[in-house]
Amino acid sequence: MKVLIDTNVVLDIMLNRVPFYASAADVYALASNNVITGFISASAITDIFFIAKGTLGKKTTKEALKRLLQTFKPATVTDSHIYQALNLNWEDFEDSVQYVVGENFSVDYIITRNINDYASGSIPAVTPEQFIQVIAIDA
């Protein structure tokens, strides 16, 4: 099963944000154990770095990203993805890009805490908690 991990979930892991950390870490563990294949859009990685370095500092953030990217794969963002995302006319452009990248990688789910932002798409958007329940049912 392939999933796209949204920026907010990655930040929950990196910044140990309570109460979201536990379920985000469960998703990370599923990817670490090769139960799922997790992707993070390349454009989100720069956003994650920018946000996390304010809390963790530049060096620690780079090291955390290196560790994270051993588990979650970077998903390429192309010029075509950007044009497709612009044509979606969604409220949040970042989510549009994430969604188009998810389509390109044929992901089964987008894991996010902002599921309403993806309501117009055909890829199911679920919270980390919901995803853990999906995996439990499929097991």
C-alpha positions in Angstrom: 0.0 0.0 0.0 1.3 3.4 -1.0 0.5 6.6 1.0 1.4 10.3 0.8 2.3 11.8 4.1 1.1 15.4 4.4 3.4 18.2 5.8 1.5 18.4 9.1 2.0 14.7 9.9 5.7 14.9 9.2 6.0 17.9 11.5 4.1 16.0 14.2 6.8 13.4 14.1 9.8 15.7 13.8 8.7 18.2 16.4 7.1 15.6 18.8 3.8 17.6 18.7 1.5 16.3 21.4 -1.2 14.9 21.1 -0.5 14.1 17.5 2.9 12.5 17.8 1.8 9.0 18.8 -0.4 8.2 15.8 2.0 9.9 13.4 4.8 7.8 14.9 2.7 4.7 14.3 2.5 5.6 10.6 6.2 6.1 10.6 6.7 2.7 12.1 4.5 1.0 9.5 6.7 2.6 6.8 9.9 1.6 8.7 8.8 -1.9 8.8 7.8 -2.0 5.1 4.1 -2.5 5.8 3.4 0.5 3.7 5.4 2.7 1.3 5.3 6.3 2.4 6.0 9.3 0.2 6.5 13.0 1.0 6.3 15.4 -1.9 9.6 17.1 -2.6 8.0 20.5 -2.3 6.8 19.6 1.2 10.3 18.8 2.3 11.5 22.4 1.9 8.4 23.6 3.8 9.1 21.0 6.6 12.8 22.2 6.8 11.8 25.9 7.0 9.2 25.3 9.8 11.2 22.7 11.8 14.5 24.7 11.8 12.8 27.4 13.9 12.4 24.9 16.7 15.2 22.4 16.1 17.9 24.5 14.5 19.4 24.0 11.1 21.8 21.2 11.8 19.3 19.1 13.9 16.6 19.6 11.3 18.9 18.4 8.5 19.8 15.3 10.5 16.1 14.7 11.3 15.2 15.0 7.6 18.0 12.6 6.6 16.7 10.0 9.1 13.1 10.6 8.0 14.0 10.2 4.3 15.4 6.8 5.0 11.8 5.7 5.6 9.6 8.0 3.6 10.6 8.5 0.0 10.7 11.9 -1.6 8.1 12.2 -4.4 9.2 14.3 -7.3 7.3 17.5 -8.1 7.4 18.4 -11.8 6.3 21.4 -13.8 3.4 19.4 -15.0 2.3 18.8 -11.4 2.4 22.5 -10.7 0.2 23.3 -13.7 -2.3 20.5 -12.8 -2.4 21.8 -9.2 -3.1 25.4 -10.4 -6.0 24.1 -12.5 -7.6 22.4 -9.5 -8.6 25.8 -8.1 -8.5 24.4 -4.6 -8.4 26.8 -1.6 -4.9 25.7 -0.5 -2.4 25.5 -3.3 0.1 23.4 -1.3 -2.6 20.7 -0.8 -3.3 20.9 -4.6 0.3 20.1 -5.3 0.3 17.3 -2.7 -2.8 15.8 -4.2 -1.5 15.9 -7.8 1.8 14.3 -6.7 -0.2 11.6 -4.9 -2.2 10.9 -8.1 1.1 10.6 -10.0 2.5 8.1 -7.6 -0.9 6.2 -7.5 -1.1 6.4 -3.7 -3.9 4.7 -1.9 -4.3 7.3 0.8 -3.2 10.8 1.7 -2.4 10.9 5.5 -3.2 14.3 6.9 -4.8 16.1 9.8 -6.6 18.3 7.3 -8.8 15.8 5.6 -11.3 18.5 4.5 -8.6 20.1 2.4 -8.7 17.0 0.1 -12.4 16.5 0.0 -12.6 17.4 -3.7 -10.2 14.7 -4.7 -10.7 11.0 -5.4 -7.8 9.8 -3.2 -9.1 9.1 0.3 -7.6 11.5 2.8 -7.4 10.1 6.3 -6.0 11.1 9.7 -3.1 9.0 11.1 -5.6 7.6 13.6 -8.0 6.6 10.8 -5.2 5.1 8.8 -4.1 2.9 11.7 -7.7 1.6 11.9 -7.6 0.9 8.1 -4.4 -1.1 8.4 -5.8 -3.0 11.4 -8.9 -4.0 9.3 -6.8 -5.0 6.3 -4.4 -7.1 8.4 
